[in-house]
Amino acid sequence: MPQYTSTSNDDNYIQHVSKSFVQMWIEDVTPLILDAFVLHIWANPLIRSLINGAPENSGIGETVSIVTVAALLTFVVNVCIHPHVLQIHKRTGVCDSPLFRAIWIFSTAVATRRYTGGGTVMSFTIITFLPLIYTQVSPHLPVVSALYGLLFFCLSAGRSFLVLFRQESIGLTMDTSFPRDSYSVGFHWFVFLFGCVHHPIFMSSQTYTSDSNKYQIESYFFVKWRHSTLPLAAFRTIVLVVSVFLQESNLGGRPYKYHQGVEFLEILFLFLAVSTFTAWVHCQHVHLNTLRNISTTSVVAASCGMIVEKIEQTAFLCLLAPIAIALDLYYITRSDIVKKNK
């Protein structure tokens, strides 16, 4: 009986399919996973805090109202800002400000406190200094970050499902400052609005292979999709709604089987995703920044994230952030002028 022998055309077709799959993961899937990861890090605690701070007799209607308002706000802000992000970067040069990028470090510092139960030296070192050792950053580093982020999401979803399935009581890892009055609720929504504005500008400042003219790939659906206003706004809105169901807190009392192992892996992949993505963020300045500026802003942002406890403190930092970024950009512009005149 004759045996089938693969031809050169078959080999070329397999190589083409394999290459297309890898390229699609790099160009299409990676940016979306990272976008969802960053959105989950800063948005989830605000929405969960609003939900947990609602009156006990409010019922599920209050939860639905909070999630609906947050989803509508996310969608509207992204629709309004996304068409103008390139002009914002071109006119302001905000992506060159280390302080602008350090807002992400602040969010990761707050996130590690939620997952680890407090600010530790190890957490501070991982989110502040570990990304600075990446002196030679590979262009495929975001792919690694996306893989870690995807594993983190899978573990979070699995643990949340087990918590809901077993109907275990949840113990808080830290004081999340649940809103108990109208002022606190207002501060929560103000910080959430600030995050909604910062997120599309921050994510659009990340340069991927498909964003350059030399490697433009228009044949892939997701490349066009994530550059379109309505689909990207809808994607971020869906991610926000889904992330509400992911539990971040440790279980109180006796944990279920393998809970500690799953929780350890979840925190491990969180740290891995944060450290690798932060290294990529540091390398996305259009003009080279000194290590002194980057390390200083990283330490300041991480320190603020480790010590902040009340939503009023976070809102105050959000108010100061635009002023500090404007001064930072003025300093960078002035330094460039001085260098050109020498």
N, C-alpha and C positions, 0 to 999 in steps of 0.2 A: 504494500500500500504506500503510495507516494507521500513523502513528508513535506509539510509546508515550510518553505524557506522565505524569510523576510527579505524584501527587496530594499534597494536604497531609497526608493520613494516612501516606503513604509517607515523606514528609520528617520527620514527627514520629516515626515508628518508627525511622528511621535516627539521628535525634538522640538518641532514647532509648537505643538500643543503644550509640552512641558514648559517651554520658554514663555509662552503666552500666559500660562497659569501663574508662573512665578512673577512675571511682569505685572499681571493684573493684581496680584496680592500686594506688590510693592506700590503700584500707582494708585490703586482704587481702594482696597480694603484697609490698608494701613492708616491713611489719613482719617478715615471714618471711625476706626477703633480708637485712635488717639483723641479725636474730637469728643467721642462719647466718654472716654476715660476722664478727660479734663472737666467736662461738664458735670459728671457724677461727683467728682472730688469736691467742687465748690457748691453745687446746687443742692445736693442731697441733704446735707445737715440743716440747711435753712428751711427746706420744706418739711423735713421730719420734725424739726423743732416747733414749727407753727402747728403741725398736726398734733403733736404730743402736748402742746400748751393749750389746746382748745378745751373749753369746759367739758366736764365729764358727762353732762346730760345733753350735750349737743348732738350726739349720735353721728352716724356716718355722713349725714348731710353736710356737716362742717368740713369734714375731710374732703369730700367731693368738691366743695366750693373752693377750698384752698388750692387743690391740685388744678382745678379748672382755671382759676385766675393766674396761677403760675404758668400753666401751659399757654394761655392766650398771651400773656406778657412776653414769654419767650418767643413765640411765633411772630408777634408784631414787631418787637425790637429787632429781631434778625432780618425780617423783611425790609425794615427801614434802613438798617445799617449796611447789610451785605453788599448792595450795589455800589456803595461809596467807599468800601474799605481800601481799595487801591489808591483812590484820591487822598484818603486820610493819611496813608503811609507816605505818599509822594509829597504832600504839602507840609506835613508836620515832622516826618522822619521819626515818629514815635517808636518804631521798632528798634531804633538804635539806642534807646534809653535803657540802661540796666535796671532802673527802678521800675519801668513799665513791665519788664519781664520778671522782675522779682515778686510781683503780685502772685504769680504762679507758685513761687517758693513759699509765700505766706500761706496759701491755700493748702499746700502739701504738709506744712508744719502743723496746721490745725487738724488735718486729716490723720496724721500719725498719732496725734494726741488722742483722737477718738478711738483709734484701733488698738493702741497700746495701753491706754488708760492713763496717760500723762506724758509730760515731756521728759525724755531721758537723754543722756549724753550720746548714746548710740544713735537714737533717732535724729538728733541735731546734727551729728557728724554725717550721717548718710544723706540727708537732704541738703546739707550745706557744702560740705567739703569733698565728698566722694565724687560728685559730677565733675569737679575741677581737675581730676587726675586724667580725664580723657583728653590728652594732648593731641592725639591723632584720631579724630572722629570720622568714622566710616560713613559714607553716604547712605548705607543700609542700616544705620543705627536705629532709625525710627521703626524699621521692621521688627527688630528685637524688642523694642519698647511695646509695640502693638501686640506681639506674642505674649509678653508678660501681662499686659493689660487684659488681654482676652482670657488668660488663665485666671487672673484675679476676678474677673466678672463671673466666670463659670463657678468658681469656688464660693463667691458671695451669693450667687443665685441658688446653689445647692444648699448652702447653710441656711439661707432664708426660707427655702422650701421646707427643710426639716423642722425649723423653728415653728413655722405656721402649722405644719402637719401634726406635730406633737403638742402644739398649743402650750409651749413652755413660757414661763414668765421671763421677761427680759430685764436684766440689770444694766444700768447705765455705767459706762466706763469713765465718765467725767461729767461735770456740771455743764450741760448744754444750754443753760440759761433759757428755759422755756418761757415764752411770752405769757405774762399774766395780766397785762393791762394794755390799753390802746397805744401807749407810747412804745412799749416793747414790740408790739406787733408792727407798728410803723417803722421802727428801726430795722426789723427783719426784712420788710418789703423794700426798704431803701437799699440795704446791702444786696438783696436779690436783684434789684434793678441795676445796680452798679455792676454786678457780675454779668448780667445779660448784655450790657453795653461792652464790657471789657472782653468777653469771650470771643465774639466774632472778629474783633480787631486783633486779639492775641493769636488766634488760630490762623488767621490769614497771613500773619507775619512769618509762619513756618514755611520754608521753601522745600518743596519736594521735587523729584526728578521731572515729573510731568508738568511742573509749573514753569520750567525754563523753555525758551523758544527752541533751543537746540534739540530737546528731547520731547517735544510736544506729541502726545498720543491722543488723537481725537477719535480713534475707533472704539475706545472703551466707553461703556455706558456710564460707569461710576465717575470717571474723570469729568465728563460733562455735567453729571448730576451734582457733584459736590461744588461745582463752580456756578450752579444755577441758584437763584434766590429762593424760590418757593420750595423746591425739593430739599434743600439744605435746611431751611427753617423748619419744615415738617419733620425732618430727621431729628433735629435737636429737640423738638417738642416731644416726639415719641420717646426719645432717650430719657428726657426729664420725667415723663410719666412712669416709665418702666423702672427707673432708678428709685422711685419712691418705695417700691416693694422690696428693695434690698436692705436687709437689716445690717447695721454696723456694730451693734453693741454685743458685749459678752453676755452669755446666759447666766442668770442668777441661779444659785442652788446647785444641784447635781447636774453636770452636763451629760448629754447623751453620748453614746458610744462614738469614738473617733472624733468627737467635737474638738478637742484640744489639738489634734493633729491637723484637722482641716483649718482651724483658726491660725495655726502656725504657718501653714502654707499660704493662706490668704494674706497674712501680713508680710511674708517673705516676697511674694510676687508684687505686692504693693510697693515695697521698698525697691525692688528691682526695676519696676516700671517707672517709678518716680526718679530714681537716680539716672537711668539711661536717657529718659526723655528730657530731664533737666540739663544734662550734658548737651543734648541736641539743641535745646533752647538757647544755651549760652553761645552756641556757634552760629546763630542766625542773625547776628548783627550785620548790617550792610557794610558799615565801616568797623574796622577792628577796634575793640575796646581793650583797655588795659586790664590785666588780671586784678590789679588793685581795685578798680571800680567794680568789677563783677563780684569779687569776693566780699567787698564791703557791703554792697547792696544785698548780697545773699545772706550775710550774717545778720544784718538789720531785719530783713524780712522774716527769716527763720526765727529770730529771737522774738519778734512781735507775735508770730504765730504760736510760739510755745507759751507765752505768758498771758495772752489775751484770754479772758474768761467770759466777759459779758458782751452782749450784742451791741451795747452802746459804745464800747471800746472799738469794736470792729467798724461801726458806722463812722466814728471819728477818724479812724485811719483811712476809710474810703473818702472822706471829705478832704483829707490832707494829700491823698495820692495824686490828684490832678495838679495841685500846686507844686508838689515835689517833682513830678515828671516834667512839668514846664521848666522849672529851674534846672533840672538835669539836662534837658535839651538845649537850653540857653548856654550852659557850660560847655556842652559838646560842640555846639556851633561856634562859640567863641574860641575854643581850643583849636578847631580846624582852621579858623581865620588866622590865628597866630602862627600856626605851622606853615600856612601858605605864604605868609609875609616874610618868613625867615629865609 
